[in-house]
Amino acid sequence: NAGVMQNPRHLVRRRGQEARLRCSPMKGHSHVYWYRQLPEEGLKFMVYLQKENIIDESGMPKERFSAEFPKEGPSILRIQQVVRGDSAAYFCASSLTAVSPTGELFFGEGSRLTVL
Amino acid sequence: DAKTTQPNSMESNEEEPVHLPCNHSTISGTDYIHWYRQLPSQGPEYVIHGLTSNVNNRMASLAIAEDRKSSTLILHRATLRDAAVYYCILRGTTDKLIFGTGTRLQVFP
């Protein structure tokens, strides 16, 4: 059973370009979370999605960032007009259960975005 | 979600037990205590969780104080592969995990 798959693992963009990060959850999981980790810092929650729905986007920056989790295919985190401050590792996690304080999150290896 | 407090860093020698403390004095009655760890250049991985009773699994043990205001993650025999940042997280009715800064564990041969 494959784990959470993220791609690309490394992405380099110039300022003003767009970055698209993809996340395929574990088989059977329909809940996806995105986190951002700046260098030498902890993980910051960005958004929680279920299939075709954004459940909690309280951690998403108001501009330039968007996320989706379509009925078919991976979840996508999209960053438009990237700036140097967007350089970070972006982690995706998936879970089997909804709204459970006991459920385990399974994380991917992350996508490392570098903005030149 | 209630806040947790952990030491910034700890050190251990290989083969020795490690006790990683976590304070959570504002924990509510429905909060579960979760531990995750993040190895270098990897995503976090689940370690263990508990509510009131001590818990054991193949990775570690979790000792929870009687008043639940603190807990300790116990690695019974540290290995070099246990060097990581360990996060203590309280998880209540909200579905998202809120990570703090964690404890960076160094293991020396």
HADDOCK unambig.tbl for C-alpha pairs under 7 A between the chains (distance, minus, plus):
assign (segid A and resid 41 and name CA) (segid B and resid 101 and name CA) 6.80 0.50 0.50
assign (segid A and resid 42 and name CA) (segid B and resid 99 and name CA) 6.43 0.50 0.50
assign (segid A and resid 42 and name CA) (segid B and resid 100 and name CA) 6.13 0.50 0.50
assign (segid A and resid 42 and name CA) (segid B and resid 101 and name CA) 5.10 0.50 0.50
assign (segid A and resid 43 and name CA) (segid B and resid 99 and name CA) 5.82 0.50 0.50
assign (segid A and resid 44 and name CA) (segid B and resid 99 and name CA) 6.79 0.50 0.50
assign (segid A and resid 45 and name CA) (segid B and resid 98 and name CA) 6.72 0.50 0.50
assign (segid A and resid 91 and name CA) (segid B and resid 43 and name CA) 6.66 0.50 0.50
assign (segid A and resid 99 and name CA) (segid B and resid 93 and name CA) 6.75 0.50 0.50
assign (segid A and resid 99 and name CA) (segid B and resid 94 and name CA) 6.46 0.50 0.50
assign (segid A and resid 99 and name CA) (segid B and resid 95 and name CA) 4.67 0.50 0.50
assign (segid A and resid 100 and name CA) (segid B and resid 93 and name CA) 6.76 0.50 0.50
assign (segid A and resid 100 and name CA) (segid B and resid 95 and name CA) 6.11 0.50 0.50
assign (segid A and resid 101 and name CA) (segid B and resid 32 and name CA) 6.32 0.50 0.50
assign (segid A and resid 101 and name CA) (segid B and resid 91 and name CA) 5.37 0.50 0.50
assign (segid A and resid 101 and name CA) (segid B and resid 92 and name CA) 5.27 0.50 0.50
assign (segid A and resid 101 and name CA) (segid B and resid 93 and name CA) 5.89 0.50 0.50
assign (segid A and resid 101 and name CA) (segid B and resid 95 and name CA) 6.60 0.50 0.50
assign (segid A and resid 102 and name CA) (segid B and resid 32 and name CA) 6.89 0.50 0.50
assign (segid A and resid 104 and name CA) (segid B and resid 46 and name CA) 6.70 0.50 0.50
assign (segid A and resid 106 and name CA) (segid B and resid 45 and name CA) 6.65 0.50 0.50
assign (segid A and resid 107 and name CA) (segid B and resid 43 and name CA) 5.54 0.50 0.50
assign (segid A and resid 107 and name CA) (segid B and resid 44 and name CA) 6.01 0.50 0.50
assign (segid A and resid 107 and name CA) (segid B and resid 45 and name CA) 6.54 0.50 0.50
assign (segid A and resid 108 and name CA) (segid B and resid 43 and name CA) 5.66 0.50 0.50
assign (segid A and resid 109 and name CA) (segid B and resid 42 and name CA) 5.09 0.50 0.50
assign (segid A and resid 109 and name CA) (segid B and resid 43 and name CA) 4.81 0.50 0.50
assign (segid A and resid 110 and name CA) (segid B and resid 42 and name CA) 6.94 0.50 0.50
assign (segid A and resid 110 and name CA) (segid B and resid 43 and name CA) 6.13 0.50 0.50
